[in-house]
Amino acid sequence: MGRRKSVPDGEFVAEILDLDHEGRGIARIQGKATFIADALPGERVRFKYRRIGKDADEGQCVGLEQASPYRVTPVCAHFGRCGGCSMQHLAPEQQILFKQKQLLDQLARIGKVVPSEIAAPLTGPIWGYRRRARLGVKFVPKKGGVLVGFRERESHFLAALETCPVLDPRIGSKLRQLGELIGQMSIRDRIPQVEVACAETVALVFRVLAPPSASDRARLTEFGVREGFDIYLQPAGIDSIEPLVSPTPALEYSPDGSDLRLRFAPCDFIQVNGVISQRMVVQALDWLGIASQDRVLELFCGLGNFSLPLARRGARLTAVEGDDALVCRARENARRNGLDIRFEKADLFNTSADAVWLQPAFDKVLLDPPRAGAREILPLVAARGPARIVYVSCHPGTLARDAGILVHEYGYRLVRVGVMDMFPHTGHVESMALFERAA
């Protein structure tokens, strides 16, 4: 094995040409790409090398010779140390343009497709938007006690955070107090994480690797009452989660801003950004153009985020999900809201063409896959001959790949794409695409 190349000492100067998918500035130095954190296109920066690679190098911006007109002062005092956000130094409207460029570039490069129309981005609040998070916890006496928050950039260490402006402010303003609470507990070194779920109330799930003492439970209870949090304990797997004090209020939200209510468990997957999620649901249904009695297939349906609004609009809906618990939750949500939906449990990465739920033809299809995309199910979807497919994506690379398959192998047109700013100040690109069957 070859030795890792030594990192040059001192400061160097570079012209920044573009941004990469993580929001780092891209420079080309003697023909070699160098990715420089906290640098923006059009800037001339001073930087220090952090890593030398065979094909590309990495660096950190340490000063500006010429600043971009789109550079702004980060709001968060922890920016640059915390790995949660990478783009707070770029004006929000430019962040959107960057994400749109990332999407279009990957559609063209990977999928060899160009949309007929670019939809206006879905945007919303850029602070206090995050309603789901997993906070790391670490007892570090040398740093003053218990750290609570996210990992440092490119590190396994936790950043010492006191606040987080992208989290729901009910918990984002309380990280220091949360650390102080855990620091007073007998099992302070046996709590590796706290899951956060925010609805009308805020639920905190403490992962506990040892049983809390009676005084620990009393402290947790008092903290929950004082701050207005519902406290849960998780001693083992996901099924072991129990409220510290029963009963606790149900966690609920509206998927589309209507009177529909989705109930979820504290560690269920829900979209991180509630405002964008509602706008996303409304846009997806509008793009599908749901008419009464349309036969609709929804894949990767989760606990019913799109399902209930689809059924409310009159769709005859078959909704499929691979997680047993979410399927059960989705059925309960439909029943609670008085909606008739056929929910099925199936592995959508390994589905047989003769699956019973696939046998009818479908007028329209809604896909909302994880980062891996929907490649495995696309042949079965296309065989049903839907006139329209709406694809909701959390990864532009797999969307681009799947768009190429739908267009070049199955005769669909990419009618429209648009980005959704689900994660402001980060490099995450969420998007939506509309495909129509070519005549």
C-alpha positions in Angstrom: 0.0 0.0 0.0 1.4 3.4 -1.0 2.0 6.1 1.5 -0.5 9.0 1.7 1.0 12.1 0.2 2.1 14.8 2.6 0.0 17.9 2.7 1.9 21.1 1.6 2.4 23.7 4.3 1.3 27.3 4.1 -1.4 29.2 2.3 -2.1 29.1 -1.4 -4.4 31.1 -3.7 -7.0 29.7 -6.1 -9.8 30.9 -8.4 -13.1 29.2 -7.7 -14.9 28.0 -10.8 -18.0 26.1 -9.5 -19.5 24.2 -6.6 -19.5 20.5 -6.1 -22.5 18.5 -4.9 -21.4 19.0 -1.2 -21.3 22.8 -1.7 -17.5 23.0 -1.8 -15.7 25.4 -4.2 -14.0 23.8 -7.1 -10.7 25.1 -8.3 -8.3 23.7 -10.9 -4.7 23.9 -10.0 -2.1 22.7 -12.5 -4.9 20.8 -14.2 -6.0 19.0 -11.0 -9.3 19.5 -9.3 -9.2 20.9 -5.8 -12.3 21.1 -3.6 -12.1 24.0 -1.2 -14.6 24.2 1.7 -16.4 27.5 2.3 -15.3 29.0 -1.1 -17.8 30.2 -3.7 -17.8 30.5 -7.5 -16.1 33.7 -8.8 -14.0 34.1 -5.6 -10.3 34.3 -5.3 -9.4 32.7 -2.0 -6.5 31.8 0.2 -6.7 28.2 1.3 -4.8 25.5 3.1 -4.5 22.0 1.8 -6.2 19.3 4.0 -5.7 16.3 1.8 -3.8 15.3 -1.3 -5.3 12.6 -3.5 -4.4 10.8 -6.7 -7.2 12.5 -8.7 -8.2 15.5 -6.6 -7.1 17.5 -3.6 -9.0 19.1 -0.8 -8.6 22.3 1.1 -10.1 24.8 3.5 -10.7 28.5 2.7 -8.9 30.7 5.2 -9.2 34.1 3.6 -10.7 36.1 0.7 -8.7 38.0 -1.9 -12.0 38.7 -3.8 -15.4 37.8 -2.4 -18.5 36.7 -4.3 -21.4 39.2 -4.3 -23.5 36.3 -3.1 -21.5 35.6 0.0 -23.4 36.3 3.3 -22.5 36.1 6.9 -23.6 32.7 8.4 -26.2 33.0 11.0 -25.0 30.0 13.1 -22.1 30.6 15.4 -21.1 26.9 14.9 -20.9 27.2 11.0 -17.6 25.8 9.8 -17.2 23.4 12.7 -20.6 21.6 12.7 -21.1 19.3 9.8 -24.9 19.8 9.7 -24.8 22.7 7.2 -22.3 23.5 4.4 -23.8 26.5 2.6 -24.9 29.1 5.1 -22.3 31.5 3.6 -24.2 31.5 0.3 -27.3 33.7 -0.2 -30.5 31.5 0.0 -31.7 32.4 -3.5 -28.3 31.3 -4.9 -28.5 28.0 -3.0 -31.7 27.3 -4.9 -30.0 28.0 -8.2 -27.1 25.8 -7.3 -29.4 22.9 -6.5 -31.3 23.4 -9.7 -28.0 23.4 -11.7 -27.0 20.2 -9.9 -30.3 18.5 -10.9 -30.2 19.6 -14.5 -26.5 18.7 -14.9 -27.0 15.2 -13.6 -30.1 14.7 -15.7 -28.1 15.6 -18.8 -24.9 13.8 -17.8 -26.3 10.6 -16.3 -29.7 10.2 -17.8 -29.0 11.9 -21.2 -32.4 13.7 -20.8 -33.5 17.3 -20.8 -36.9 18.4 -19.4 -39.4 20.2 -21.5 -40.1 22.6 -18.6 -38.4 23.7 -15.4 -40.8 24.2 -12.6 -40.5 27.0 -10.1 -38.7 25.8 -7.0 -40.6 25.0 -3.9 -39.3 27.2 -1.1 -40.2 27.9 2.5 -38.7 29.1 5.8 -34.9 28.7 5.9 -34.6 28.7 9.7 -36.2 26.5 12.3 -37.6 24.2 9.6 -36.2 20.9 10.8 -38.8 18.8 12.7 -36.9 15.5 12.7 -33.3 14.9 13.8 -31.0 12.5 15.4 -28.8 14.3 17.9 -25.5 12.6 18.9 -24.6 12.6 22.6 -21.2 12.2 24.1 -19.9 12.6 27.7 -16.5 14.4 27.3 -15.2 15.6 30.6 -12.3 17.5 29.0 -14.8 19.6 27.0 -16.9 20.5 30.1 -19.4 17.6 30.2 -22.0 16.3 27.8 -22.0 17.3 24.1 -25.3 17.2 22.2 -25.6 17.9 18.5 -24.2 16.9 15.1 -20.8 15.6 14.1 -18.0 18.0 13.2 -17.1 18.4 9.6 -15.4 15.3 8.2 -15.0 13.9 11.7 -16.5 11.3 14.0 -16.3 13.8 16.9 -19.4 15.7 18.0 -19.4 19.5 17.6 -19.9 21.4 20.9 -23.2 23.0 20.1 -25.3 25.3 22.3 -28.0 26.0 19.7 -29.0 25.0 16.2 -31.0 27.6 14.1 -32.2 25.1 11.6 -33.9 22.8 14.2 -37.4 23.6 15.4 -36.7 26.4 17.8 -38.5 24.5 20.6 -35.5 22.1 20.7 -32.9 24.0 18.7 -32.6 26.6 21.4 -32.3 24.0 24.2 -29.2 21.9 23.2 -27.1 23.3 26.1 -29.9 22.6 28.6 -30.3 19.1 27.1 -26.6 18.5 27.6 -26.7 19.8 31.2 -29.6 17.5 31.9 -27.8 14.4 30.6 -24.7 15.5 32.5 -26.5 15.2 35.8 -27.7 11.6 35.1 -26.0 8.5 36.5 -25.9 7.0 33.0 -24.6 10.1 31.2 -21.9 8.0 29.5 -24.5 5.4 28.4 -26.8 7.7 26.3 -25.4 7.8 22.7 -28.2 9.7 21.0 -31.6 11.5 21.3 -34.1 11.3 18.5 -36.2 14.4 18.0 -39.7 14.5 16.5 -41.7 17.7 16.4 -45.4 18.1 15.8 -47.9 20.1 17.9 -45.8 18.7 20.7 -42.1 17.7 20.8 -41.0 14.1 21.5 -37.5 13.3 22.6 -36.4 9.6 22.5 -33.4 8.9 24.7 -31.4 5.8 23.6 -30.3 4.3 26.9 -27.7 1.6 27.1 -28.2 1.1 30.8 -31.4 1.4 32.9 -31.9 5.0 34.3 -32.0 5.3 38.0 -35.0 6.6 39.9 -33.3 10.0 40.2 -32.5 9.9 36.5 -36.2 9.3 35.7 -37.2 12.1 38.0 -34.8 14.5 36.3 -36.1 13.5 32.8 -39.7 13.9 34.0 -39.1 17.3 35.5 -37.2 18.4 32.3 -40.1 17.3 30.1 -42.6 19.1 32.2 -40.6 22.3 32.4 -39.7 22.5 28.7 -43.0 21.0 27.3 -41.3 17.8 25.9 -42.7 14.3 25.8 -39.9 12.0 26.9 -39.4 8.4 25.6 -36.8 5.8 26.5 -35.3 3.3 24.0 -33.4 0.5 25.8 -33.0 -1.8 22.8 -34.4 -1.9 19.2 -37.1 0.4 17.8 -39.8 -1.8 19.2 -38.6 -1.1 22.8 -39.5 2.6 22.7 -41.8 3.5 25.6 -43.0 6.8 27.0 -41.4 7.8 30.3 -44.7 8.8 31.6 -48.0 7.6 30.1 -50.1 8.6 28.4 -48.4 10.9 25.9 -50.2 13.0 23.3 -50.3 11.5 19.8 -47.8 12.9 17.3 -49.8 14.2 14.3 -49.5 16.5 11.3 -51.4 17.5 8.2 -49.9 16.1 5.0 -51.3 18.8 2.8 -52.5 21.7 5.0 -56.1 20.3 5.1 -58.0 18.7 8.0 -56.4 15.3 7.2 -54.3 14.1 10.1 -51.4 11.7 9.9 -50.4 10.0 13.2 -46.8 8.8 13.6 -44.5 7.2 16.1 -41.5 9.2 17.4 -38.9 7.4 15.3 -41.1 6.9 12.1 -39.8 8.5 8.9 -41.5 11.7 8.1 -40.2 14.5 5.8 -37.9 16.8 7.8 -39.4 20.1 6.5 -43.1 20.3 7.3 -43.8 23.4 5.1 -42.1 22.1 2.1 -43.6 18.6 2.6 -47.1 20.0 2.4 -46.3 22.0 -0.7 -44.7 19.0 -2.2 -47.8 16.9 -1.7 -50.1 19.5 -3.2 -47.7 19.9 -6.2 -47.5 16.1 -6.8 -51.2 15.7 -6.9 -51.6 18.7 -9.2 -48.9 17.3 -11.6 -50.6 13.9 -11.6 -53.9 15.6 -12.5 -56.0 13.3 -10.3 -59.6 12.9 -11.6 -62.3 11.1 -9.7 -61.9 7.3 -10.0 -58.4 7.4 -11.5 -56.6 4.2 -10.8 -53.4 5.2 -9.0 -50.5 3.2 -7.9 -48.3 4.7 -5.1 -44.9 3.1 -4.4 -42.8 3.7 -1.2 -45.9 5.1 0.5 -44.6 5.2 4.0 -47.3 6.0 6.6 -49.5 7.7 4.0 -48.1 11.2 3.4 -49.3 11.2 -0.2 -51.8 8.4 0.2 -54.5 10.2 2.2 -54.5 13.4 0.0 -54.7 11.1 -3.1 -57.7 9.3 -1.8 -59.3 12.5 -0.7 -59.1 13.7 -4.3 -61.0 10.6 -5.5 -58.3 8.3 -6.6 -58.8 4.5 -6.5 -55.5 4.0 -4.7 -53.2 1.0 -4.3 -50.3 2.1 -2.0 -47.3 -0.1 -1.4 -44.5 0.0 1.3 -41.8 -2.4 2.4 -41.9 -1.7 6.1 -44.5 -3.6 8.1 -44.9 -1.0 10.9 -45.4 1.8 8.4 -48.0 -0.2 6.5 -49.9 -0.8 9.7 -49.6 2.9 10.6 -50.8 3.9 7.1 -53.9 1.6 7.4 -54.7 3.1 10.8 -54.3 6.6 9.4 -56.7 5.9 6.5 -59.2 4.4 8.8 -59.0 7.3 11.2 -59.6 9.7 8.4 -62.5 7.8 6.9 -60.7 6.9 3.6 -60.7 3.7 1.6 -57.2 2.8 0.5 -55.7 -0.5 -0.4 -52.3 -0.8 1.4 -49.9 -3.6 0.5 -46.6 -4.7 2.0 -43.9 -5.6 -0.5 -40.2 -5.5 -1.2 -40.1 -3.0 -4.0 -36.5 -3.8 -4.8 -37.4 -7.5 -5.4 -41.0 -7.7 -6.7 -42.4 -10.4 -8.9 -44.3 -9.4 -12.1 -47.1 -11.6 -11.0 -47.7 -9.8 -7.6 -51.4 -9.6 -7.1 -51.4 -5.9 -6.4 -49.7 -5.2 -9.7 -52.2 -7.0 -11.9 -54.7 -4.2 -12.8 -53.6 -1.5 -15.1 -53.1 2.0 -13.6 -53.8 5.4 -15.0 -51.2 7.2 -12.9 -48.2 6.3 -10.7 -46.5 8.2 -7.9 -43.0 7.1 -6.9 -41.3 8.3 -3.7 -38.2 6.1 -3.3 -35.3 6.3 -1.0 -31.8 7.4 -2.2 -31.3 4.2 -4.0 -34.0 5.1 -6.5 -36.6 3.0 -8.2 -34.7 1.2 -10.9 -35.8 -2.4 -9.9 -39.5 -1.6 -10.0 -39.5 0.6 -13.2 -40.0 -2.3 -15.7 -43.1 -3.5 -13.8 -44.4 0.1 -13.5 -43.9 0.7 -17.3 -45.6 -2.6 -18.1 -48.8 -1.3 -16.5 -48.9 1.5 -19.0 -49.7 4.6 -16.8 -50.2 7.8 -18.7 -48.4 9.8 -16.1 -45.7 9.2 -13.5 -44.7 11.6 -10.8 -41.3 10.8 -9.3 -40.3 12.4 -6.0 -36.6 12.2 -5.5 -34.1 12.7 -2.6 -31.1 12.1 -4.8 -30.5 13.7 -8.2 -28.1 11.0 -9.4 -30.6 8.1 -9.0 -33.4 10.3 -10.4 -31.3 11.0 -13.5 -30.5 7.3 -13.9 -34.2 6.4 -13.6 -35.3 9.2 -15.9 -32.9 7.9 -18.5 -34.5 4.4 -18.2 -38.1 5.7 -18.4 -37.3 7.9 -21.5 -34.9 5.8 -23.5 -36.2 2.3 -22.7 -39.9 2.8 -22.0 -40.9 5.7 -24.3 -41.8 8.3 -21.6 -41.2 12.1 -22.0 -39.7 14.1 -19.2 -42.2 16.9 -19.1 -41.2 18.8 -16.1 -38.8 18.9 -13.2 -38.3 21.2 -10.2 -36.3 21.3 -7.0 -37.7 21.5 -3.5 -35.7 23.3 -0.8 -36.3 20.6 1.8 -32.9 21.2 3.5 -31.9 24.8 3.3 -28.2 25.6 3.9 -27.1 22.0 2.9 -26.1 20.4 -0.4 -29.1 18.0 -0.3 -31.1 18.3 -3.5 -34.7 17.1 -3.4 -36.7 17.3 -6.6 -39.9 16.2 -8.4 -40.2 15.0 -12.0 -43.3 14.5 -14.2 -43.2 11.8 -17.0 -45.9 11.3 -19.6 -46.2 8.4 -21.9 -45.3 9.3 -25.5 -48.2 9.1 -27.9 
